[in-house]
Amino acid sequence: MKFAKAWLAAGVILAASQFGALYAQDGNPEWRAQRQELVQRINANRYDVGTLELAQQVLQTAQRTGGPESADAALSLVLLAHVHQRQGQLTRAAQSYTAALAIQEKTAGPDSPRVAFTLSALAGLHYRREAFDQAIALYERALAIHEKQRRPDAHAVLYSRQNLAAAHRAQGAYAKAAPLYERELDARAQPLLAVALVH
């Protein structure tokens, strides 16, 4: 199959564009400075005790300056969950992702791109646990949100579809994975076709 070699390694994908959009939002200056330092550590692949302590501090600052159900608090929980996950603390990561998701669904609405991002992150954690049924359900919700909010060839849609296909494939459901991979490749080909037509 034409998609097989291209996406054999596909699994849990945290799209950098989505992550960047989340932490680009405004916030308290103290929180922004701490968050920026934390993001720099994450980008440098530093997941030591100091990074965990900083992630906890970022959350505390967000809760103190913006409130426990603020957008800043939700983002801080996502960052903390990501650090927990990279340290192998999957139960704590799931708790933080779930708490962030509850805030985002309440404050931004169930169809918010932020909700879709956190759904994908939590799905990725379940994928790592090989809890594929749970991962698939969350990936499906995230993909539905992105398809409603964005163009079919938008990166968020493509990444969500790829993640869902990878989860089906890991479960051995190749018949469900194949159409998703095919749709993704077709969507990625559209801009190339448009360029070819105008030249």
C-alpha positions in Angstrom: 0.0 0.0 0.0 1.3 3.4 -0.9 0.8 4.8 2.6 2.6 2.0 4.5 6.2 3.1 4.3 5.4 6.8 4.8 3.5 6.3 8.1 4.8 3.1 9.7 6.3 5.1 12.5 3.2 7.2 13.0 1.9 7.1 16.5 1.5 9.9 19.1 2.1 13.2 17.4 2.1 16.5 19.2 1.8 19.1 16.4 4.2 21.9 17.1 1.9 24.4 15.4 -1.0 23.6 17.8 1.3 23.6 20.8 2.7 27.0 19.8 -0.8 28.5 19.3 -1.7 27.5 22.9 1.2 29.1 24.6 1.1 32.3 22.5 -1.9 33.6 24.4 -1.7 36.5 26.7 -1.5 36.2 30.4 0.0 37.7 33.6 3.6 38.9 33.0 4.9 36.7 35.8 3.2 33.7 34.4 4.3 34.4 30.9 7.9 34.6 32.0 7.7 31.3 33.9 5.8 29.7 31.0 8.4 30.8 28.5 11.2 29.3 30.6 9.3 26.1 30.9 8.6 25.9 27.1 12.3 26.5 26.5 13.2 23.5 28.7 10.6 21.4 26.9 12.0 22.4 23.5 15.5 21.5 24.7 14.1 18.1 25.8 14.9 18.7 29.4 12.6 16.7 31.7 14.5 16.7 34.9 13.3 17.4 38.5 13.9 21.1 37.9 11.5 21.1 34.9 8.8 19.4 36.9 9.2 21.9 39.7 9.0 24.7 37.3 5.8 23.2 35.7 4.2 23.0 39.1 5.2 26.7 39.7 3.7 27.8 36.4 0.4 26.2 37.4 0.4 27.8 40.8 1.1 31.2 39.4 -1.7 30.8 36.8 -4.1 29.8 39.5 -3.1 32.6 41.7 -3.1 35.4 39.1 -5.9 34.2 36.8 -8.0 31.8 38.8 -8.2 28.1 39.0 -10.5 27.9 35.9 -8.7 30.4 33.7 -7.3 29.7 30.2 -3.8 30.1 31.7 -4.5 27.5 34.4 -5.8 25.1 31.7 -2.6 25.6 29.6 -0.4 25.2 32.7 -2.1 21.9 33.4 -1.4 20.7 29.8 2.2 21.6 30.2 2.4 19.9 33.5 0.8 16.8 32.1 3.3 16.8 29.2 6.2 16.9 31.7 4.7 14.1 33.8 4.1 12.0 30.6 7.7 12.5 29.4 8.9 11.4 32.9 6.8 8.3 32.7 4.3 9.4 35.3 1.3 8.5 33.2 -1.4 8.4 35.9 -0.5 12.0 37.0 -0.3 13.1 33.4 -3.8 11.7 32.7 -5.1 13.5 35.7 -3.7 16.9 34.6 -4.9 16.5 31.0 -8.4 15.6 32.3 -8.4 18.6 34.6 -7.3 20.9 31.8 -10.0 19.4 29.5 -12.7 20.1 32.0 -11.7 23.8 32.3 -11.5 24.2 28.5 -14.8 22.6 27.8 -16.4 24.8 30.4 -14.8 28.1 29.4 -14.0 27.7 25.7 -16.8 25.4 24.7 -16.8 21.7 23.6 -15.9 22.5 20.0 -12.9 24.7 20.8 -9.5 23.9 19.1 -8.0 24.0 22.6 -10.3 21.2 23.6 -9.3 19.3 20.4 -5.6 19.7 21.3 -6.0 18.4 24.8 -8.1 15.5 23.6 -5.3 14.6 21.2 -2.7 14.9 24.0 -4.8 12.7 26.3 -5.4 10.2 23.5 -1.6 10.1 22.9 -1.1 9.1 26.5 -3.7 6.3 26.2 -1.9 5.2 23.0 1.3 5.0 24.9 -0.5 2.8 27.5 -1.7 0.7 24.6 -5.3 1.5 25.6 -6.2 1.8 22.0 -10.0 1.9 22.4 -9.8 5.0 24.7 -7.2 6.6 22.4 -9.4 6.1 19.3 -12.5 7.6 21.0 -10.5 10.7 21.9 -8.8 11.0 18.5 -12.2 10.7 16.9 -13.6 13.6 19.0 -10.5 15.7 18.2 -10.7 15.1 14.5 -14.4 15.9 14.5 -13.7 19.3 16.1 -10.8 20.1 13.7 -12.9 19.1 10.7 -15.7 21.4 11.8 -13.4 24.3 12.5 -10.7 24.1 9.7 -10.0 23.4 6.1 -9.7 19.7 5.1 -6.0 20.2 4.3 -5.2 22.1 7.5 -2.3 20.7 9.5 -4.5 20.1 12.6 -6.9 18.0 10.5 -4.1 16.0 8.9 -2.3 15.3 12.1 -5.5 14.3 13.9 -6.4 11.9 11.0 -2.9 10.5 11.1 -3.1 9.8 14.8 -6.5 8.1 14.5 -5.2 6.0 11.7 -2.1 5.0 13.7 -4.3 4.0 16.6 -6.4 1.8 14.4 -3.3 0.3 12.8 -1.8 -0.4 16.2 -4.9 -2.2 17.2 -4.7 -4.3 14.0 -7.8 -2.7 12.4 -6.1 -2.1 9.0 -9.4 -1.8 7.2 -10.2 1.2 9.3 -6.7 2.7 9.1 -6.3 2.5 5.4 -9.1 4.9 4.3 -7.8 7.5 6.8 -4.3 7.3 5.4 -5.6 7.5 1.9 -7.7 10.6 2.8 -4.6 12.3 4.3 -2.4 11.6 1.4 -5.1 12.9 -1.0 -5.5 16.1 1.1 -1.7 16.7 1.2 -1.6 16.3 -2.6 -4.2 19.0 -3.3 -1.8 22.0 -2.9 0.7 20.2 -5.2 -2.0 19.7 -7.8 -3.0 23.3 -7.6 0.6 24.5 -8.1 0.9 22.1 -11.1 -2.3 23.5 -12.7 -1.3 27.1 -12.5 2.2 26.5 -13.9 
